[in-house]
């Protein structure tokens, strides 16, 4: 594909037929982040999370010539201090050859619109410290890091051990 050729795209809410493509892009994102060994997601698990009886997440996809070339996977969170919901962006990824065509920014604009339409006060996400291109992109949109917060994670054996104490 010619990187200089104009790239047209369409955004839409993901549907069940997009699950395989979303998983393909999740794997590409993990490879970019040097975390491929951590991907255990399956199509069935994504299908259930996105479209099961109790959906846990939502996704937008970007298509170019009917091919899914980008996605944003998100869910609603909640601020007790504000007593308001927010949108948390779990993953955003655009295939390298489509970067710079406006897809990432369009996905973020669409999510900001969803947040506002739902009465949310916040739109948040995390970014790896070393991912300078993403950090610069987010800051160009007006996003600012929360320097006074540190993300903690409890998983695997530690999660199981704590749950066993309940």
N, C-alpha and C positions, 0 to 999 in steps of 0.2 A: 504494500500500500504506500502511496506517495504521501509522506508526512506533510507536504506543503499543500496538498489538495484540500479544498474546503470539505469539511465533514458536517453533514447534516444529521440531526438526531431528533428523536421524539422521546419524551418522558411519559411514563405512565405508572400507575400502581401495579405492582407485581401480581401475576396470577399464577395459578397452580402449574401452568405450562412453563413458567420461568424458573422453576426450582432447580433444574439441572444446570442452567446457566448461572444462577446465583451461586451454587456450590462451586462451579468452575471458577468464578471470579473470587470467591472466598479463598480458594486454593492459590490463586494468583496473588492475592493480597498477602497471604501468609508467606509465600515465597519471597515477595518483595521485602517483607518485614523480617525475613530470616527466621520464621517461626513455623515452617512447614511441618515439622515434627509434632506440632501441637494440634493439628487439624484432625479431629475425629468425627466431624460432622458428616452426616449421610443425607441423601435426598429424602429418605423417610422422616428423619428427625426434623429437617427443615420444613417439609410438607406439614407436619404436625404443628410446629411452632408458628408457621405463617397462616395456615388454613385449616387447622384442626378444630375440634369442638370449642376449645378455649384458646384462640390465637394469643400468643405471647409477644409477638413482634410484627412489624409491618415492613414493607420494602417498596422502594421505587426502583424502576429500571430505566436505563437509557438505551435506546435502540438506534442503530445506524444501519440502513438497508436491511432491516428485519433481524439483524444480529444484536444480541444484548452485549453492550460494550462497557457498561458501567452500572453500578447499583449503590443504593444507600439503604441500610437496614437500621431500623430505629424502633424505639418503644417509648411509652409515656412513663415518666417518673413523677415524683411528688416532693414538694418542699413543705415541711411542717412549719417552718418559720413564716412562710408566705401563705400557707394554706392554699396553694395553687399547684396545678400540674405543670410539667415541663416536658420537653421532648429530649430524649437522649439518643444521640447518633452512635450506634455501636460500630458500624463500619461504613466507609465510603471508599469506593475504588473505581477507577476508570482505567481501561486498558492503556498501556503506554502510548500506543500510536494515536490515541484519541485525546491525549492530554493537550491542553492548550486550545481546545476547540470550544470551550465554554461549558462542557458537560458537568464538570465538578461544581462549578459555580451555579449552574442551573439546578442541579440536585439540591444544593444547599438553599437556594432561593425558594424552591418548592417546599422544602422542609420548614423553612422559616414561615412560609405562608400557612402551612398546616398548623404549626404551633400557634400562630396568631388566631387563626380561625377557630381553634379549640379553646381559646382563652388562656393559653399557656403564657407564662411569664419568662421562661428560660428555654434556651436551646443549648445543650452542652454536649461535649465529647472529649475524648482523651486522644493525645497524639504522643507517639514515641519521641523521647528527647532528641534522638539523633536525626529525626526526619525533618531536616531543615526546609526542604522544598514545601512540605505540607504546612509547617509552622508559618513560613512566609506567606503562603497562600491564604491561610486562615486569618492571619493578621491583616492582610490586605482587604479583607472583608469587614474588618472591625472587631473581630474576635480577640479576646485578651486572655492570657493564661491566668489561672488561679494559683498564684505563687504560694499562698498561705495554706494550701490543702495538699495532702499526700494521699494517693489512692492506696488502699489496703485490699488484699485479696486473701480469702481463706478457701482453700480447695483441697481436693484429693484426700490423703490420709488425715490431714489436720481438720478438715471439714467433718469427716466421718467420726473422728475422735471427739470433737466438740458436740456433735449431734448425739453421740452415744451417752453423753452426760445429761441429756435432757430428761 
